[in-house]
Amino acid sequence: MSLSASSRLLLNNSTSLPVIGLGTYRLQSSSLQQLLRPAIQCGYRLIDTAPGYKNEEALSQFLIELPRCGLQRSDVFIASKLSPADHGTTKCRTAATDILKRLNIEKLDLLLVHWPGARGLRVSDPQHAELRKESWLELEQMYKEDTK
């Protein structure tokens, strides 16, 4: 199998996941703006960000300009992450809502758990497992709500 920027995998839920994407870690506004258009023009259709990268607002500006590239929001797969500070039922939902607001989009294509441990707890703390479970269940609930 040969890969190209337009190669995709079909997931169990019928989502088409681009296999090559642009990671935006350490890319701030000006650098991100310079890289996004050429990446999209080369065929990249997955953009990965996270709240800790502090570049969601810059990405949101680019998403507004997608029609200039001949694309719509639905043509680009956006992935973000749940921060270690945001584990647990309430924090998870609030964090997801905040990500959507900063990106100025209605839905994320993928929300990953950035790190399985919760911030501020010792490695051996049993709360990690409980908070991880709460986060997972809340992510599943949000997915179900979005797919109705």
N, C-alpha and C positions, 0 to 999 in steps of 0.2 A: 504494500500500500504506500503510495507516495502522498506526502502532505503538502498542502499549500495554505496560504492565509485564509482561504475560504473553506477548508476542510471542516467537517462537523461530525459530531457523534449524536446519535439519537438516544436519549435517555428513556428510562422506563415510563416516565410521565408524559412522553411525547415531546419533550423539550429538545430543541436542536441546539447543542452546545458547540460553539466554535472551539477547535482544538488549539488554536494559536491566538494569544491575546497580548494586549499591552498592559503590563504591570506598571502602576503609577507611584510605587513607593519612592520617596525622596524627590519626586517631581513637583515642584511648586508652580504657581500660576504661569509665569512666563515660559518656563521650560515645557510645561504640559501643553500650553497653547501651541508652541512650536512643533511639538511631536504628534499631536492628535491628528491634524489634517493629513500629513504625509502617511501616517499609519493607516488611516481610513482609506486613503487613495490607493495604498498597496494591498488592500483587501482585509485588513484586520477588522474583526467584528466583535471582539470581546475586549472590554476595558475593565480592569480590576482596580478597585480603590478600597479605602477603609477610612473610618473617622480619624484614626491616628496619623494618616498621611497628610491631613490638613489641606487637601486639594479638591474636595468635593464641589465647592462653589465654582472653581475654575472649570471643572468638568461639566457642571451644569450649564455654564455659558457656551461651551462647545456643543452640547446636545441641542441647544436652541438653534445653532447654526447648521445642524445636519442637513436640512433641505438644500443648502448651498453646495453640498457634496452629492446631491441627488439621492439622499437617504432620509428615512423617517426614524423616529425613536425605536420602532419595532425591528428595525434592521440591525440594531446594535445591542449586544448582550452586555448588561451591566452587572458586575459582581461586586459585592461589598462584604464587610465582615462585622461580626458582633465582637466588640471589645471585651477583654477580660474584666473590665469594670462594669460591664452590663449584663452579667449573668443573673438568672432568676426571672420569674414570670413577669413582673411589672417592669423591671429595668430593660428586659429584652424587647418588649413591645415598644416602650418609649424610645429606645435606641433605634429600632427599625423605623419608627415614624420620623425621628429626627434626621436619619439618613435620607429618607425620601424628600423631606423638606429641603435639606441642603443641596441635594441633587436636582430638586425641582422636577421630580418625576412622580408618576402615580404608582409604579410598582418596580421592584427589583427583580431581575431575572434569577439571581442567586444571592443568598445571604449565608455566608459561612461563619462558623465559630472560629475566630482568629486564634484562640488559644484555649485549651480545655480547662485551665485553672482560672479561678476568680481572683481578681486583684485584691490584695490586702490579707490574704489567708496564707497560713503556713502550708507547705507542700503536703504535709500529712493530714491536714484538716479534713474530716469527713464531709464538711459542708460543700467541698468541691463537687462531689458526686451528686448531691442533692440539687445544687444550683445548676449543674450541667443538665440534669434530667428536666428540671423546670424549664430551662432555656429551650431544650429540644422539643418538649411538649408544646411550648408557646410558639415556636417556629412552625411546628406542624399545624397548629390551630390557625395561625396567620395564613399559611399556605392554603388550607381548606377554605378559609373565608375569601381568599382571592380567587379561587377557582370555581366558586359557585356561579 
